[in-house]
Amino acid sequence: MKAMDSLILRTAARFLLPLLLLFSLFVLLRGHDEPGGGFIAGLVAAVGFSLYVFAFNAGDTRELMWMDPRVMLGWGLLLATLSGLPAILEGKAFFTALWWPVEVPLIGSVTLSTPLVFDIGVYLVVIGSVMAIVLALAEVEE
Amino acid sequence: MLLAVLSGFILCTLAPWLTRSFGDRAGWLLSLLPAALFIYFLTWIPTIAQGEAVIIHYPWIPGLDINMSFLVDGLSLLFALLISGIGTFIIIYAGGYLHGHKDLPRFYAIMFAFMASMLGLVLSDNIIALFVFWELTSVTSYLLIGFLHEDKDNRWFALQGLLVTVVGGLALLAGLLMLAVAAGGEYTLSGILAAEDIHAYPFYTGMVLAILLGTFTKSAQVPFHFWLPNAMAAPTPVSAFLHSATMVKAGVFLMARLNPSVGGTDLWFYALGIFGALTMLTGSVMALRSTGLKAILAYTTVMALGTLTMLIGIGTEQAIIAAMTFLLAHALYKAALFMLAGALDHETGTKDVTKMGGLRQVMPITFLAACLAALSLAGLPPLFGFIGKELMFEATLGAGGALAAFTSLLALLSAIMIVAMAAVFALRPFTGRRKETPKTPHEAPLSMLIGPVTLATLGLVFGLFGFLPAAALVGPAVAAVYGDPITVELYLWHGINAPLMMSIAAVIAGLVLFAKWDTVLAGFKRLTFIDRFGMERGYEHAMDGLVAVAEWQTRLLQNGSMGNYLTTIVLTIVGLAGWTLLVHTDTPIPLGLFDVNLYEAVVAGLVVVGAVFASVTTSRLGAVATLGIIGFSIALIYVLFSAPDLGTTQIMVETLTVILLVLVLFRLPGFIDYSAPATRIKDAVVAVALGGLMTLLILAVNDVPVAEPISDQLVHWSEPEGHGRNIVNVILVDFRALDTLGEIFVIGLAAIGVYAMIRFRAEDKAQ
């Protein structure tokens, strides 16, 4: 596919991608209490990268992602699986959620948890899956 | 005991690595395991010889009452000793026979897996575990028979053995389950043997037939005998192991094992007696017309298996003593003979007995061992085989009813032919004029002689000192098979009686036959109808039929048309779900439109308009765009019913779908061929049927009161247990995390699949 040679789209994509990625992180982290979560966040990020594919091309997007989507997919699956293991070490059933409140200077109390790690895994799987397909399709066109 | 059975599987994983590290000496090193097992089993003899049966329990799947329990009694110990003892020599022997073969590591790996399966099979007390090990021996022996897999014939023969035994295995599973029911839900052999009223089971006949189908295929009884000689495609160490103590004896083992509880009926008596005797005769005749060393031995194995089956069927005290004695004698001489045949083949380069001669000078040790083992095969004193043969004649003469004359006659005929073939094996290659062979022969290496020499000598020792095996091995085994303790005494000299006369007659007639063998062979060559109407043709026809049926139903069901698949699926759903809906709905489905707000009606109208436009448009882009409208409208509906998570996800998915479709659309040609109006009407009917059904279903479901939806509970737990207010996310990542994990694996696999399809098609085009 030829990239759409549009200055407006390119300029917009340059600004929109960081915003979309930031937004996706926001959606990811707030997901436990407000609408959001790893799946939606992953889709938002994937939409951002897809926009970039249209504005520029697949090669540039691949460079920008600094990780092959297939590898990202693998890391996501690994992370999600590993998040179930700490419970076993504590003698509980696989995937029992564990929570650790942590005091972070300037921000305050933050709760780290295995579901968060799991959600990050889902996030990476979704981005990896969608981008693997989109990039493959786009590259075939080029 | 658990370790003893499983150690083979453990070593199976290490064997390839050890073989590579230790090179030539790996065979000797690896043989230490079966040797150690052999010694371990030897230590059981004092306990078992006193008539005890020991049961050892390990829980395996407690919820299903499947235990790893082991039953050690005379029968299982006899087999365990044979498997580990002969296994030791086979492993050493293979090191010499397959010296330098590139796949030797793989060979050892499968060999140990097979040996461990065999041990598990004979020692298991739980019949489910027994069946699992039974099938494991089928699978591993398939890999062993097809070891030299570059040859098409070998693959075919390996598959033949697998299919025949696995079909029998299925029947066996059914039979074993019925047996467990007959024994009052008892899944252990010890329990089944203790159960009393198995003969009163209403489906006794079916149960016995199912079990026998399993054991007959495994132990190559007529009419399933054809796979066994074909299994000669295996390397010789495998044949030696499979034929002497293991694979093919598994069926005999199971019949012997079940004899006390299942046997003792007319059905058992005649089925085993007649089929066993026929198999015995078939094996002998086929051996007589073979010229390959291994083929001769394979058919004598068929003969031996038939004899054992027949003896178990006869079931008298004499018969069981004869069966166990014969089994032990056969294991010893058959393993030795196979290893010697392999040595001859290895050194001369030919398997054909008519192409060898005068090897006595160059291979003296091989010659001596062959003589000893062949004498035992022929059943001549003072070898152990003689005792076995005498006892067999005694048993057939004492068989009840019409079987006495029938089995005695067949036994005598087969004995004559076996004497002749034993003479062929022991004398033809070694005496007479030297013949040119493909390789220049010299004596086989130590690794290939130690096994046959030891086993053949053991046959002599057991013959001379019959009380040794009688007390330690045969006696306890007979007690286990017969069901009651019996004192077994084995002597060479039984006095001048009918069995001795039969033996003498068999030897004399056999030697005459040996002298005329070339003439007999030429006569057999003309009888080609045996090949044309043999059971193997039947197997081939069955296989062709199977393939034809598979092709027919594939053409019918997997016709490659997406439209047909969808129609089939949709009509099935409509038929089944619609019928259920019709039958099980008592109250009429409310069809009225109540409480519909204006904005809801507007969104619903958008969806309908989009759907209609998508199905009538002639432009791909138009179809994509209208599908997008439907998607976003549905997202709106989610939002209206306060499901923001779903709504957001739907919008994201719709966006990505449109992006993907646009990318794909570039690759697709425009609509070129439109369906005929009739097809379109048919498609419309199918689509409307599904849509209508779904609408009715949703309306009906809305109307059904649910006791207390689980969602209330989940909402209740969300904050305190899941530390989150977003119930959807708490369910996804915490309550149902394992489900989500499964889903993201599916997503990942799907992505890789799509990626592969796109990339490989692109690469194909590029080339």
Interface residues (C-beta under 8 A of the other chain):
Chain A: M1 G31 H32 D33 E34 P35 G36 G37 G38 F39 I40 L43 V44 A46 V47 S50 F54 R70 L73 G74 G76 L77 A80 T81 S83 G84 F94 F95 A97 W99 T111 S113 P115 L116 F118 D119 G121 V122 V125 V126 G128 S129 V130 A132 I133 V134 A136 L137 A138 E139 V140 E141
Chain B: P644 D645 T648 T649 M652 V653 T655 L656 I659 L660 L663 V664 F666 R667 G722 H723 G724 R725 N726 V728 N729 V730 L732 V733 D734 A737 L738 T740 L741 I744 F745 I747 G748 A750 A751 I752 V754 Y755 I758 R759 A762
